[in-house]
């Protein structure tokens, strides 16, 4: 083993190799922590942009509480739940929003026409009063587990109402590790 080297202040250190290894570990860790944010080439990760009749941006700050994903209870698909997203959507309010996405497989799931009254289609929902939902009508979801993206068309709906409003498109991606 290495002999300790005594510093001028009386502290004992292993030789310079230990310091070099620790420095390398710190630098390598910084690279690992920075790299997940680059996972989405199509735009900023954890950002969802609404365009059309409703416009705005929602942002997710991932944590184990705000970002869950995995197989559905039935085992016949996947569920991604992103909660506590912050932002404003003109005409629909500001505050906390959530996303529930139901891709049927790993990879890209294309939806030609969704039933806005279905409980198992992708939707955004506000925590405001009234509760506003944006329900998927068509588009695609790419699911890779902790990461993925959406490019969907949604229809406005005030929960409890029998009417549905105008249409918008939503694009964005999530990275539960960044």
Secondary structure, DSSP 8 states (H G I E B T S, - for coil): ----EE-TTS-EE--HHHHHHHHHHHHHHHHHHHHGGGS-TTS-TTEEEEEESS-EEEE----TTTEEEEE-TTSSSEEEEEEEEEEEETTTEEEEEEEEE--SSSEEEEES---TT-SSS-EEEESSSS-EEEEEEEEEEEE-SSEEEEEEEEEEEETT-S----EEEEEEEEETT-
